[in-house]
Amino acid sequence: MVDRPNILIVEAPYYQDICAELVRGATAVLDEREAIYERVEVPGAFEIPAAIAISVRAMDFYAGRRRFDGFIALGCVIRGETSHYDYVCGESARALQDLACRYSLAVGYGIVTVENRDQAKERAAVDRRNKGGEAARACLQMLDVKRHFNLYPR
């Protein structure tokens, strides 16, 4: 591959150990592809779409072109005793999908939504389900789709 995609990783380290493992998986995939990436932290999964929207809006000021080729959303939401979990999971997923469709963004979804910490560790661990790596591969594959339709590289 000739181009080196520039990826923004937006991470919500509310559960620091889980998020660190998600990041480890994502960056390993990006390093394999020799991608350039930047990381930014937000308070929680709910704020991830806003951070991506802010970066897209900021990019429009730079000669009308995007600074980042793709985005990876990483975080963890564990069900609690209230309905807060349902709102955070549903709204963050919907907002990310809306951004991806509205702006033709390549987005890798790596927000782990689980019932308990054991499930989160299983999904995040690089030597198990590696959802961070999966999100990075999804982002890169969506860049390939954009390439197919001559939307990438710019």
N, C-alpha and C positions, 0 to 999 in steps of 0.2 A: 504494500500500500504506500503510495507516494505522499499523500497528505497526512498531517498529524492533527487530528481533531482536538479542538480546545473545549474542554468540558467543565461545567460548573457543578461541583458536588455540594448540595445543600443538606446539611446534617443537623438533626435535632438530638443532641446528646442527653436527653432527659434521663435515659437509662444508659449511663456512660459506657459500661462494659459491653452492652449489646451493640450500641452505635459504633464503638471502636472496632468491633469484629465486622460489622457491615462495611465500614470504611476500608478495613484491611482487604476484604474480598473485592470491593469495587476497584480500589487502587491497583491491586495485583493484575486485574484484567486490563485496566487502562495502561499500566506499565508494559504489559505484553504487547499491546498495540502501539506503544510509543506515543500515546496521547499526552497532550499537555492538559493539566487540570489545576483548578483552583478550588479551595474549600472555604465554605462559609458556614458558620453556626447560627442557628436560630433557637429560640426557647423550646419549641415543641413541634410536633408533627403538623399541628394546625397552621403554623406560620410558614411552613415550607413553600406552599404555592405563592404566598405574598412575596417571599424573597425572590423566587423565580420571576414573578411579574415585575418586580422592581428592577431586576437585572435586565429584563427585556426592554423596559422603558428607558433605562439608562443607556442601553446600547443604541437606541434610535437616535440619540444625540451625537453619536460618533459616525458622522458621514453617512447616516442612513443604513449602516450595516451592523450586523450582530457581532458582539464580541465573543460570544460562546456559540459553538456549533451544536452542543447538546447539554442536557441537564440530567443529573442523577439525584433523586430524592431518597434520603436515608433517615430512618428513625424507627421508633418502636412505640406501639400503643398497647398497653395491657389492660384488659377489662377490669373494671373496679366494681363497686357496689351501686353505682348510679348510671344513668343513661349518657353521661359525658362521653364515654367510649364510642358509642354509636355516632354521635355528632362529629367528633374529631375524625374518626375513620371515614365516614361517609363524605363529609364536607371537604376534607383534604384530598381524597381520591377524586371527587367530582371537580374540584377546582384545578387539579393537575391535568385532568383530561380536557377540561375546557380550555386551558392554556395551550395544551398540545394541539388541539384542533383549531383554535382561533389563529394561532401564530405559526402553524406547521412546525412545531418544536419536536425535536427528538428527546423524549423523556423516558428515563428508566425509573420504574417505580420500585423502590426498595424500602417501603414503610411496612414493617412487620406488624401485623395486627393479630393479637393472640389472647388466649384466656389466662395464661400464667407465665412466669419467668422461665420455667423449664422449656416450654414451647418456643419462647423467644430465643433462648440459647441454641436450641436445636436448629432453628431457621437461620440464625445469624452466623453460626460457626462456619468458618472457611472449610473445615474438614467434614462438614455435614451437609446441610442444605445450601449454604453459601448464597443467601438472598442478595447480599451486596454485589457479589460477582455476577449474579443473574441480572440485576438491575443495570450494571455496566454493560453487559452483553446486549441487553435490550436496547439501551441507548445507542450503542454502536450499530446495531442492526437497523434501527430506524434511520440512522444516517445513511446506511446503504440504500434504504427505500428512497430517501430524499435524493440520493445520487442517481438512482434509477430514473427519477422524474426530473433530473437536471436542476434540482434545488440546492444541491451541495456537491462540491464546494462552491462557495459563492463566487 
